[in-house]
Amino acid sequence: MNLDSLSFTLSQISYLVASLTKKNYKQVVGELTKLITLHGLEADRHLLQCLFSSVDFSESASKISAPTHQNQVLLEQCSSLLNKPSLLTAVCYITDNPLITNKTLKVGPQFFHQLSKCLRLSAVQEVVFGIALRHSSNTEIANLAQAHLRSTVPILVQSYIDTEGSSQQHGGGLHETSPEVLHLILSTILKTPKEVGLTNDIHTTFLKTLQRDFPKELVPVVLAPLVYPEQCELAPEMSSDGPGLSGARVLAVMCRTHSGLEESLNIQTPGSFNKGSDARSSWNVEVLIQALKEIIANFQWNSVVSELDHPEFIIKDRQGLCLLINALRQGLQTFGFHPETFPIDQFYKRWTNVEGQFSLIQHILKNPDIFCFADYSCVPVAVDVLKTPPEQDGKELANWRSLNLAELLLNLSECGLYNHVQELFKIPIHSCPDVLVLALLQISGPVTLLRQELLTTLIPIFLGNHPNSAIILHHAWHTQNINIKPIIMHAMAEWYVRGDCDQTRLSRILDVAQDLKALSMLLNAQSAQSYPFIIDLACLASRREYLKLEKWLSDKINEHGEAFVTACIKFLHRRCPQISKGEDTLTKVAPLPTETLTTIVVCLQRCMNNVGPDCQEAIITIVNNCTLLLKSRQQQPTILRSRAIEGAINPSVFAGQLYNHTGVDPIAGLSTNLANINLGGPTNSAFNIQGGLGPLVQSPGSPSRILSAGPSNSPFPIIPIQHQGPVGTGSSLVLGVNQMSNIGRMGPNPNIDKARIPEYNLFPDISSHVSKEIEDEANNYFQRIYNHPPSSHFIH
């Protein structure tokens, strides 16, 4: 015979119960537990049915012996059954549907007495079985259960009332009962006390005792409506025009306790017993909304949104936000509201529970796919002035286009949430700083601490490379809503200081200040902390001829006195650290120009008699060291340094590297050596070389023009090339390497003669004696050149 899986399991359970012995007790109990875990409710009920049928209820109380192995397993199952949701159905099932083998249990006046003795039920368990069997399909058993409760409940309640403190608790009493079992008992006793034999006095005393043992702050959630009924009733507070506070409280509880329900409550639905079913693990808000609709048909759901501002409201995570938003939207739809009528103004208003409101806003900004402020009506940020429009894609950035949101967050920052709100603003600072700046400028209201801090952080972004830099800075400087100019100037100074006084940043600040016509306002800063910045800025402005540095310094010294003088001294030590040593040394700081340095030192020297001794001593030291420094700078062009010289490149520095002249002797007696060369020839030749090169002047194009010592026809003769010092430090014979500034034209000077031309020996290694054959050949060569008529093809 083929059996399905469930039938086979039930048969296996029956076999295991029948074969249970002392020897295999642990093994069989373990296998039974596995089968129940795998197959759920059906297997659990069948096990109880088999165990219940194996008990011999025919024994009298005096003859009850030690429990059998099956009876022992049944006792364990009954103890665990009390905490299961299937308690009522399981107890009724095993009594209403006994197995055929069970013929000893007789329904009669002694039914509960016999059942209690055989199953060894405690007082609480006996009441629970009575409550469960009131729902039996067997009318006789249900009537017996009701009669049994009238006799057992008063005894249990009186025992609880008479017990004071944990030391006097009776075993098996209400003090040792779990909240789930206590909830089952209290819901029967407190709702219908007369049906279970309680008088009004006992009922009132019992309730007070419960309230004593379960104060409001400690009472379990499932017991609160029973122990404190006057504060937990839902319907009386929900009239058609009421605030809906209780509905908001229920939503708040759902948002806080949305997870872990399958473990803590073990909620089971008819379909959840089948393997693979989709069991619900969170609250079903549809049930709440439907219950509210049934209780009050014309309930105003908007009142629930407005009453979210209560102390218990908090959003802890994404799932809690999702549950809240879904509940609000479904409630609006169920009660006939259009989705676009979402009461977003209730989110923007100021709440009393600022922590709860911040938690809501925080998780909305983190989860724009669940809720986005841009989808609902708000006061938008005007971005028409931007040259490059902000990105339109992405709801995460779209949230920050709401002025209402920015204003709300600034208000929350003033309520003890400064750091938390500041953390939220990091997203728009990084992703859309231009939109955030415009929002902060367009908000009406006071300039709060966070608003000022955000603007100070944002302005440097537009001092750098940003497509909307010019328009944002211009718009911010000329805005009329708030006094932002001091904030912008402070941001510029901080940006300069954070960059280690970088001159590139300073140059950018000066350009922006000129463009905004804000230079005079920047330089008139009164704060002592801004002195280093404005002094450096004034120096750069003077080099660009935007102001007279000497007058500006004098005015500032007269206005601020010794404090400004001290700032100038510190500025010189920072920008020109060489004055501390009196010599020019390598530094990482850009060198201060000589003209600027001189101007500052002169101004300090003038005011020396109007400052204290310390400042006087510092000024004297600066003046002395500055004199030595300026002298060393003047000597730099004629001194060959081992390091690169700052400023214009002097080609003579590199001449020794390109042309090695170490083997060249000093050139002297040029004309004398040339004159001593004997290039004799015929006396009647046009080139009479005898005695020197004088006759060569008469021939056009003669080489003698190059070295002629006679007067030139030009009114600006070439200045003679003079050599001073070693080769490579002064003039050199290699043109293009030495300083060409030594070659120029001057006006006629009759005092220039041959005696002023230095005599250099160009070829010291060549012997001055020339043979007769060489001289003749040279003369013939020159004669042919100058006597040959020009060819026609050379004429152009």
C-alpha positions in Angstrom: 0.0 0.0 0.0 1.4 3.4 -1.1 1.2 6.2 1.5 1.8 9.8 1.1 4.5 11.6 3.1 2.2 12.8 5.8 0.4 9.5 6.3 3.6 7.7 6.5 4.9 10.1 9.1 1.7 9.7 11.2 2.1 5.9 11.0 5.7 6.3 12.1 4.7 8.4 15.1 2.2 5.8 16.1 4.8 3.0 15.9 7.4 5.0 17.9 4.9 5.8 20.7 3.9 2.1 20.9 7.5 0.9 20.9 8.6 3.4 23.6 10.6 1.7 26.4 13.0 2.8 29.0 16.0 1.6 26.9 15.1 3.5 23.8 13.5 6.5 25.5 16.0 9.2 24.4 16.3 7.9 20.9 12.5 7.7 20.3 11.9 11.1 21.8 14.6 12.6 19.6 13.0 11.0 16.5 9.6 12.3 17.5 10.9 15.8 17.9 12.5 15.7 14.4 9.2 14.5 12.8 7.2 17.3 14.5 9.7 19.9 13.4 9.5 18.7 9.8 5.7 18.2 9.5 4.3 20.8 11.9 0.8 20.9 13.3 -0.6 17.6 11.9 2.3 15.6 13.3 2.1 17.5 16.7 -1.6 16.8 17.1 -1.2 13.2 16.2 1.6 12.7 18.7 -0.6 14.2 21.4 -3.5 12.1 20.3 -1.4 8.9 20.5 0.1 9.8 23.9 -3.3 10.8 25.3 -4.9 7.6 24.2 -2.1 5.5 25.9 -3.0 6.9 29.3 -5.1 4.7 31.5 -7.8 7.0 33.0 -9.6 4.1 34.8 -7.2 4.2 37.8 -8.5 5.8 40.9 -6.5 8.5 42.7 -5.4 6.0 45.3 -4.1 3.6 42.8 -2.1 6.0 40.6 1.3 4.6 40.3 4.5 5.9 38.7 3.8 7.3 35.2 4.5 5.2 32.2 7.0 6.2 29.5 4.2 7.4 27.3 2.7 9.3 30.2 6.0 10.9 30.9 6.3 12.1 27.3 2.7 13.4 27.4 3.5 15.5 30.5 6.5 17.1 28.7 4.3 17.8 25.7 1.6 19.4 27.8 4.1 21.7 29.5 5.4 22.9 26.1 1.8 23.1 24.7 0.9 25.9 27.1 3.2 28.4 25.2 2.1 27.3 21.7 -0.6 29.3 19.7 -2.2 25.9 18.9 -3.0 25.3 22.6 -6.8 25.6 22.3 -7.2 23.6 19.1 -4.8 20.9 20.3 -6.5 20.3 23.6 -10.0 20.2 22.0 -8.7 17.9 19.2 -7.3 15.2 21.5 -10.5 15.1 23.6 -13.0 15.3 20.8 -11.2 12.8 18.5 -9.8 10.1 20.7 -8.3 7.0 19.2 -10.3 3.8 19.2 -8.0 2.2 21.7 -8.8 4.8 24.3 -11.9 3.5 26.1 -11.0 4.4 29.7 -11.7 8.1 29.7 -15.4 8.6 30.6 -17.2 11.9 30.3 -18.9 12.7 33.6 -18.7 14.7 36.8 -15.3 13.3 37.6 -13.9 14.0 34.1 -11.7 17.0 35.0 -10.7 15.4 38.4 -9.6 12.2 36.6 -7.8 14.2 33.9 -6.0 16.4 36.3 -4.8 13.5 38.4 -3.6 11.4 35.5 -1.8 14.2 33.7 -0.6 15.7 37.0 -1.8 19.2 36.1 -0.9 22.2 38.2 -3.5 24.8 39.3 -2.7 27.0 36.3 -2.6 24.1 33.9 -5.9 22.9 35.2 -7.5 26.3 34.6 -5.9 26.5 31.1 -7.3 23.1 30.1 -10.7 24.2 31.4 -10.6 27.4 29.3 -9.5 25.4 26.2 -12.2 22.8 26.6 -14.9 25.4 26.8 -14.5 25.5 23.0 -14.9 21.8 22.6 -17.4 20.5 20.0 -18.7 18.1 22.6 -21.4 20.1 24.4 -21.1 17.9 27.5 -17.4 18.5 27.8 -17.8 22.3 27.2 -20.4 22.5 30.0 -18.2 20.5 32.4 -15.3 22.9 31.6 -17.4 25.9 32.4 -18.5 24.4 35.7 -14.9 23.4 36.5 -13.7 27.0 36.0 -16.3 28.3 38.5 -14.7 26.2 41.1 -11.0 26.5 40.2 -10.6 30.2 39.1 -11.6 31.8 42.4 -9.1 29.6 44.3 -6.3 30.5 41.8 -7.2 34.2 42.0 -7.4 34.3 45.8 -4.1 32.5 46.0 -2.5 35.2 43.9 -4.1 38.0 45.9 -2.9 36.5 49.2 0.6 36.1 48.0 2.9 39.2 48.6 6.4 39.1 47.3 8.2 36.5 45.4 9.2 34.6 48.6 5.6 33.6 49.3 4.7 32.5 45.8 3.0 29.2 45.5 4.3 26.6 43.1 2.4 26.5 39.9 0.6 29.8 40.6 0.2 32.9 38.4 3.5 34.3 39.5 5.3 31.5 37.6 3.2 31.9 34.4 4.5 33.1 31.1 3.0 36.3 29.6 1.3 34.2 26.8 -0.5 31.9 29.3 -1.3 34.8 31.7 -2.8 36.7 28.8 -5.1 33.7 28.0 -6.2 33.5 31.7 -6.7 37.2 32.2 -8.7 37.7 29.0 -11.1 35.1 30.3 -11.2 36.3 33.9 -11.3 40.1 33.5 -13.7 40.2 30.6 -16.4 37.9 32.1 -15.5 37.7 35.8 -19.0 36.5 36.9 -19.0 33.5 34.5 -15.9 32.1 36.3 -17.3 32.7 39.8 -15.6 36.0 40.7 -17.4 38.7 42.7 -16.9 42.4 42.0 -14.8 42.9 45.1 -12.4 40.1 44.2 -12.3 41.2 40.6 -11.3 44.8 41.7 -8.7 43.5 44.2 -7.3 41.1 41.6 -6.8 44.0 39.1 -5.1 46.2 41.6 -2.8 43.4 42.5 -1.9 42.9 38.9 -1.2 46.7 38.5 1.0 46.5 41.6 3.1 43.6 40.2 3.1 45.0 36.6 3.7 48.8 36.7 3.2 50.8 33.5 6.8 51.0 32.6 7.3 47.2 33.0 4.0 45.6 31.9 4.4 43.4 28.8 2.8 44.7 25.7 0.3 41.8 25.4 -0.9 42.4 29.0 -1.1 46.2 28.9 -4.7 46.4 27.5 -5.9 44.0 30.2 -4.1 45.4 33.2 -4.7 49.0 32.3 -7.9 49.0 30.3 -8.7 52.7 30.8 -5.5 53.8 29.0 -5.3 51.3 26.2 -8.8 51.3 24.6 -8.6 52.0 21.0 -12.1 52.8 19.9 -13.3 55.4 22.4 -10.6 57.8 21.4 -11.3 57.5 17.7 -14.3 59.7 16.9 -14.9 61.1 13.4 -13.3 64.4 14.2 -10.7 63.2 16.8 -7.0 63.6 16.6 -6.3 59.9 16.0 -3.6 59.7 18.6 -4.2 56.0 19.3 -3.9 55.1 15.6 -0.6 57.0 15.5 0.6 55.2 18.6 -0.2 51.8 17.1 1.7 52.8 14.0 4.7 53.8 16.1 4.7 50.5 17.9 4.6 48.7 14.5 7.5 50.7 13.2 9.6 49.9 16.3 8.8 46.2 16.5 8.4 45.2 12.9 11.1 42.5 12.9 11.5 39.3 14.7 7.8 38.6 15.0 8.1 35.0 13.8 10.4 34.3 16.7 8.9 36.2 19.5 5.2 35.6 18.8 5.4 32.5 16.6 2.4 33.8 14.6 0.8 31.0 12.6 -1.8 31.3 9.9 -3.8 28.5 8.3 -1.5 28.4 5.3 1.7 28.6 7.3 1.6 25.0 8.3 2.3 23.8 4.8 5.9 23.5 3.9 7.1 26.3 1.6 4.3 28.7 2.5 5.1 32.4 2.6 4.6 33.1 6.3 4.4 36.8 7.3 7.3 38.0 9.4 6.1 41.6 10.0 3.0 43.6 10.9 0.1 43.6 8.4 -0.9 47.3 8.2 -3.9 46.4 6.1 -5.5 44.7 9.0 -5.0 47.8 11.2 -6.5 50.1 8.5 -9.4 47.8 7.9 -10.1 47.5 11.7 -10.1 51.3 12.0 -12.5 51.6 9.1 -14.9 49.1 10.6 -14.8 50.8 14.0 -15.3 54.3 12.7 -16.5 54.5 9.1 -15.8 58.2 8.5 -12.5 58.3 10.4 -10.2 61.2 9.4 -6.9 59.5 8.5 -5.1 62.9 8.3 -5.3 63.1 12.0 -3.1 60.0 12.3 -0.3 61.8 10.4 -0.6 64.9 12.6 -0.5 62.8 15.8 2.8 61.1 14.9 4.4 63.8 17.0 4.3 61.9 20.3 7.1 60.7 22.6 7.0 57.0 21.5 7.5 57.7 17.8 10.9 56.7 16.4 12.1 55.3 13.0 15.0 52.9 13.5 15.7 51.5 10.0 14.6 51.2 6.4 12.0 48.6 7.1 10.3 50.7 9.8 10.2 53.7 7.3 8.7 51.5 4.6 6.0 50.2 7.0 5.1 53.7 8.0 4.9 55.2 4.5 2.9 52.2 3.2 0.5 52.5 6.1 0.0 56.2 5.6 -0.6 55.9 1.8 -2.9 52.9 2.1 -4.8 54.7 4.9 -5.3 57.7 2.7 -6.5 55.5 -0.2 -8.8 53.4 2.0 -10.5 56.5 3.5 -11.0 58.1 0.1 -8.1 60.6 -0.1 -6.2 61.2 -3.4 -2.6 60.1 -3.2 -1.5 63.7 -4.1 -3.2 65.0 -1.0 -0.5 63.5 1.3 -0.1 65.8 4.3 3.5 66.6 3.7 3.2 69.8 5.7 2.9 67.6 8.8 6.5 66.4 8.1 7.8 70.0 7.7 6.2 71.5 10.8 8.1 71.8 14.0 7.6 68.7 16.3 7.8 68.5 20.0 9.5 65.1 19.6 12.5 66.4 17.7 14.4 63.1 17.9 11.5 61.3 16.3 11.1 63.9 13.6 14.9 63.8 12.9 14.8 60.0 12.6 12.0 60.2 10.1 13.8 62.9 8.0 17.1 61.0 8.2 15.8 57.7 6.9 13.8 59.5 4.2 17.0 61.1 2.9 18.8 57.7 3.0 16.0 55.9 1.2 14.6 58.3 -1.5 13.2 55.3 -3.3 10.6 54.9 -0.5 9.7 58.5 -0.1 11.0 61.6 -1.9 10.2 65.2 -0.8 10.5 66.3 -4.5 7.3 64.2 -5.3 5.2 66.5 -3.2 4.5 70.2 -3.0 7.2 72.3 -1.5 8.9 75.7 -1.9 11.6 74.9 -4.5 15.1 76.3 -4.7 15.4 78.8 -7.5 18.3 77.6 -9.7 17.6 79.8 -12.8 20.7 81.9 -12.1 23.1 78.9 -12.5 25.1 78.8 -15.7 25.4 75.0 -15.6 22.0 73.6 -14.4 22.2 70.9 -11.7 21.5 67.3 -12.5 17.9 66.3 -12.8 18.3 62.6 -12.4 18.3 60.9 -9.1 15.9 61.3 -6.2 18.7 61.5 -3.7 19.7 64.9 -5.0 16.1 66.0 -5.8 15.3 66.0 -2.1 17.7 68.9 -1.6 15.7 71.1 -4.0 13.2 71.8 -1.2 13.7 75.0 0.8 11.3 73.5 3.4 13.6 70.6 4.1 16.7 72.9 4.4 14.9 75.2 6.8 13.6 72.3 8.9 17.1 70.8 9.2 18.6 74.1 10.3 15.9 74.4 13.0 16.6 70.8 14.2 20.3 71.7 14.5 19.4 74.3 17.1 17.6 71.6 19.2 20.6 69.6 20.3 21.1 67.7 17.0 23.8 69.9 15.5 26.3 67.1 14.8 23.6 64.7 13.4 22.2 67.4 11.1 25.7 68.5 10.0 26.4 64.9 8.9 23.3 64.9 6.7 24.5 68.0 4.8 27.6 66.2 3.7 25.7 64.7 0.8 24.7 67.9 -0.9 28.1 69.5 -0.1 29.7 66.8 -2.1 27.1 66.3 -4.8 25.3 69.6 -5.4 27.1 72.4 -3.6 25.7 75.1 -5.9 22.1 74.1 -5.1 22.8 74.0 -1.4 24.4 77.5 -1.5 21.3 78.9 -3.2 19.0 77.2 -0.7 21.0 78.7 2.2 20.8 82.1 0.6 17.1 81.9 -0.2 15.9 80.7 3.3 14.4 83.4 5.3 15.2 83.6 9.0 18.2 84.1 11.2 21.7 83.0 10.3 22.1 80.0 12.6 25.5 78.6 13.6 25.1 75.7 11.2 24.0 77.9 8.4 27.1 80.0 8.8 29.3 76.9 9.1 27.9 75.5 5.9 28.4 78.7 3.9 32.0 78.9 5.2 32.6 75.3 4.0 30.9 75.9 0.6 32.5 79.2 -0.5 36.0 77.7 -1.0 34.5 75.1 -3.4 33.7 78.0 -5.7 37.0 79.7 -5.2 38.4 76.6 -6.9 37.4 75.0 -10.2 33.6 74.8 -10.4 31.5 75.5 -13.5 29.2 77.8 -11.5 32.0 79.6 -9.5 31.6 83.1 -11.0 27.8 83.2 -10.8 27.6 81.7 -7.3 30.2 84.1 -5.8 28.6 87.1 -7.6 25.1 86.1 -6.5 26.2 85.4 -2.9 28.1 88.7 -2.6 25.2 90.8 -3.8 22.4 88.9 -2.0 20.1 91.0 0.1 18.5 88.3 2.3 21.3 88.0 4.8 24.5 89.8 5.6 26.8 87.2 4.0 29.8 89.4 3.1 31.6 88.9 6.4 31.0 85.1 6.0 32.5 85.1 2.5 35.5 87.1 3.6 36.0 84.8 6.5 35.8 81.8 4.2 38.4 83.3 1.9 40.8 83.9 4.8 40.3 80.3 6.1 40.8 78.9 2.6 44.1 80.8 2.4 45.3 79.6 5.8 44.3 76.0 5.2 46.4 76.0 2.1 49.6 77.0 4.1 49.4 80.5 2.7 49.7 79.3 -0.9 50.3 82.2 -3.2 48.2 80.6 -5.9 45.2 80.7 -3.7 46.0 84.2 -2.7 46.1 85.2 -6.4 42.7 83.6 -6.9 41.3 85.5 -3.9 42.6 88.7 -5.3 41.1 88.1 -8.7 37.7 87.3 -7.1 37.9 90.3 -4.9 38.6 92.6 -7.9 35.8 91.0 -9.8 33.4 91.6 -6.9 34.8 95.0 -6.1 35.5 93.8 -2.6 39.2 94.4 -2.3 38.9 97.5 -0.1 36.4 95.7 2.2 38.8 92.7 2.5 41.8 94.9 3.3 39.8 96.7 6.0 39.2 93.6 8.1 39.4 94.5 11.8 40.1 91.1 13.4 43.6 90.5 14.5 43.4 86.9 13.3 43.0 88.2 9.7 46.1 90.4 9.8 48.5 87.8 8.2 46.0 87.3 5.4 45.3 91.0 4.6 49.0 91.9 4.8 49.9 89.2 2.2 46.9 90.2 0.1 48.0 93.9 0.2 51.5 92.9 -0.9 50.2 91.0 -3.9 47.8 93.9 -4.7 50.6 96.4 -4.6 52.7 94.4 -7.1 49.7 94.5 -9.4 49.4 98.3 -8.8 46.0 98.0 -7.1 47.1 100.1 -4.1 50.1 101.9 -2.6 51.6 99.5 -0.1 53.5 102.2 1.9 50.4 104.3 2.4 48.2 101.3 3.3 50.7 100.0 5.8 51.1 103.4 7.4 47.4 103.8 7.8 47.0 100.4 9.3 49.8 101.0 11.7 48.3 104.3 12.8 44.8 102.6 13.1 45.7 99.4 15.0 49.0 100.3 16.6 51.4 97.7 18.0 49.2 94.7 17.2 49.5 95.3 13.5 53.2 96.0 13.8 53.7 92.6 15.5 51.7 91.0 12.7 54.0 92.6 10.1 57.0 91.3 11.9 55.6 87.8 12.0 54.7 88.1 8.4 58.3 89.0 7.4 59.6 86.1 9.4 57.2 83.7 7.6 57.5 85.1 4.1 61.2 86.0 4.3 62.8 83.7 6.9 66.3 84.8 5.6 66.0 87.9 7.7 66.4 85.8 10.8 69.9 84.9 9.7 70.8 87.9 7.5 71.6 85.8 4.5 69.7 84.4 1.5 69.1 80.7 2.0 66.9 78.1 0.4 63.3 78.0 1.7 60.0 76.5 0.6 58.2 79.9 0.9 58.0 82.0 -2.2 60.6 84.8 -1.9 59.2 88.2 -1.1 60.2 90.8 -3.8 62.9 93.2 -2.8 60.7 96.2 -3.4 58.0 94.9 -1.2 60.5 93.9 1.5 62.0 97.3 1.5 58.7 99.0 1.8 57.6 97.0 4.8 61.0 97.5 6.6 60.8 101.2 6.0 57.3 101.5 7.4 58.4 99.5 10.5 61.5 101.6 10.9 59.3 104.8 11.0 57.1 103.5 13.8 59.9 102.1 15.9 59.6 104.8 18.5 55.9 104.2 19.0 56.1 100.5 20.0 57.3 98.6 23.0 60.9 97.4 23.6 60.3 93.9 22.3 59.0 95.3 19.0 61.8 97.8 18.8 64.4 95.1 19.2 62.7 92.9 16.6 62.6 95.8 14.1 66.3 96.6 14.7 67.2 93.0 14.0 65.0 92.9 10.9 66.6 96.2 9.6 70.2 94.9 10.1 69.5 91.5 8.6 67.6 93.0 5.8 70.5 95.2 4.9 72.8 92.2 4.7 70.2 90.3 2.7 69.8 93.0 0.1 73.5 93.3 -0.3 73.8 89.6 -0.9 71.0 89.8 -3.5 72.8 92.5 -5.4 75.9 90.4 -5.6 74.1 87.3 -6.9 74.4 88.1 -10.7 78.2 88.2 -10.6 78.7 85.2 -8.4 78.7 81.6 -9.8 76.4 79.6 -7.5 76.3 75.9 -7.2 72.4 76.0 -7.1 69.9 77.4 -9.5 69.5 81.2 -9.3 66.0 82.3 -8.7 64.6 84.8 -11.2 65.8 85.2 -14.8 68.2 82.6 -16.1 71.7 83.9 -16.7 73.2 82.0 -19.7 76.7 82.6 -18.5 76.0 80.2 -15.6 75.7 77.4 -18.1 78.5 78.4 -20.4 81.1 76.5 -18.6 78.9 73.4 -18.8 78.4 73.7 -22.6 81.9 74.7 -23.6 84.9 73.6 -21.7 87.4 76.4 -21.6 89.7 75.0 -19.0 92.5 74.6 -21.5 92.2 78.1 -23.0 94.7 80.6 -21.6 93.6 84.2 -21.0 93.5 86.0 -24.4 95.8 89.0 -24.5 97.6 91.0 -27.1 95.3 90.2 -30.0 96.4 93.0 -32.3 100.1 92.5 -31.4 100.0 88.8 -32.3 98.1 89.4 -35.5 100.6 92.1 -36.4 103.5 89.8 -35.9 102.2 87.3 -38.4 104.3 87.7 -41.5 102.0 87.3 -44.5 104.4 89.2 -46.8 103.8 89.5 -50.6 104.5 91.7 -53.5 104.9 95.3 -52.6 102.8 96.4 -55.5 99.9 94.1 -54.5 96.6 95.6 -53.4 97.0 93.6 -50.3 100.1 95.1 -48.7 100.3 93.0 -45.5 103.7 94.3 -44.6 103.9 95.8 -41.2 100.3 94.9 -40.3 96.8 94.7 -41.8 96.2 98.4 -42.3 95.9 98.4 -46.1 93.2 95.8 -46.0 90.8 98.6 -45.0 90.8 100.0 -48.5 89.3 96.8 -50.0 85.5 96.4 -49.8 84.5 93.4 -47.8 88.0 92.9 -46.4 88.3 90.9 -43.2 90.1 93.8 -41.8 86.8 95.5 -41.0 86.2 93.0 -38.3 89.3 93.9 -36.3 89.8 97.5 -37.5 91.1 99.8 -34.9 90.3 102.9 -36.8 87.2 105.0 -36.6 84.0 103.5 -37.9 81.7 105.2 -40.4 78.7 104.3 -38.2 77.6 106.8 -35.6 77.1 103.8 -33.2 80.2 101.7 -33.3 80.2 98.3 -31.8 81.3 98.2 -28.2 84.6 96.2 -28.0 84.2 92.8 -26.4 86.0 92.9 -23.1 86.9 89.9 -21.0 86.7 90.2 -17.2 87.5 87.3 -14.9 87.6 83.6 -15.6 86.0 82.1 -18.6 82.3 81.4 -18.0 81.8 84.2 -15.5 81.9 87.1 -17.7 82.2 87.6 -21.5 83.1 84.7 -23.7 84.0 84.3 -27.3 81.1 82.0 -28.0 78.2 84.2 -29.1 74.7 83.0 -27.9 76.1 81.6 -24.7 77.5 84.7 -23.0 75.5 87.7 -22.1 74.7 89.5 -25.3 73.8 92.7 -23.4 77.6 93.6 -23.6 77.2 94.1 -27.3 75.5 97.3 -28.4 75.8 100.6 -30.1 77.0 103.8 -28.6 77.3 107.3 -29.9 80.6 108.6 -31.6 83.4 108.9 -29.1 86.6 110.5 -30.4 88.5 109.1 -27.5 88.2 105.6 -28.7 91.4 104.5 -30.3 93.5 101.4 -30.8 95.0 101.6 -27.3 91.7 100.7 -25.7 91.3 97.5 -27.6 92.7 94.7 -25.5 95.3 92.6 -27.2 94.2 89.0 -27.2 96.1 86.0 -28.6 93.4 83.9 -30.3 95.7 81.1 -31.3 98.4 80.8 -28.6 99.4 77.4 -29.9 100.1 78.5 -33.5 103.7 79.5 -34.2 104.2 83.1 -35.3 106.7 82.1 -38.1 105.2 81.4 -41.5 107.2 80.1 -44.5 107.7 82.1 -47.7 105.7 79.6 -49.8 102.6 80.0 -47.6 102.8 83.8 -47.7 103.0 83.8 -51.5 100.1 81.5 -51.9 98.0 83.6 -49.5 98.7 86.8 -51.3 97.8 85.2 -54.7 94.6 83.8 -53.3 93.4 87.2 -51.9 94.5 89.0 -55.2 92.4 86.6 -57.3 89.3 87.2 -55.1 89.3 90.9 -55.1 90.5 91.4 -58.7 88.0 89.0 -60.3 85.0 90.8 -61.7 81.6 89.8 -60.3 79.7 87.2 -62.3 76.3 88.0 -63.7 74.6 85.1 -61.9 75.4 86.6 -58.5 73.4 89.7 -59.3 69.8 89.6 -58.2 
